[in-house]
Amino acid sequence: MEKYEASIDFSNACRSFYFHRVNVTESFKEKLHSSNKNEKKNTSSLENALLKLKAEMASLMDQDLSLMEQLLTMNESVEEIKSRRLYGVSKESLEQSLDTINSSEEDLIKPSSYYIDEGDD
């Protein structure tokens, strides 16, 4: 059970890191956008190069977030496969079981269509 808990803790830590990186990236892009507005049009070539470099950094940060999101999704899939192999169940099978139980309960609640013959004596 410790391995299972460790994988959940790891997944939660990765998610937390991802959300932190999203916030940092958005903050960086907002600062970049506001600094671009405040820059004068007559800037030196060095300042232009720095602005271009910052824009490329923002693009790389977006790519980084996209890759991390894909890795998190793949990790969830791997964990699903591992749990299916260990326990023989998956989210889908649990949902199907729940649907079956719910439909069975509905069948029990419906009035019975059986006719009980009490005899004509």
PyMOL commands that set and color helices and strands:
alter all, ss='L'
color gray80, all
select helices_A, chain A and resi 2-38+45-87+91-109
alter helices_A, ss='H'
color red, helices_A
deselect
rebuild
show_as cartoon
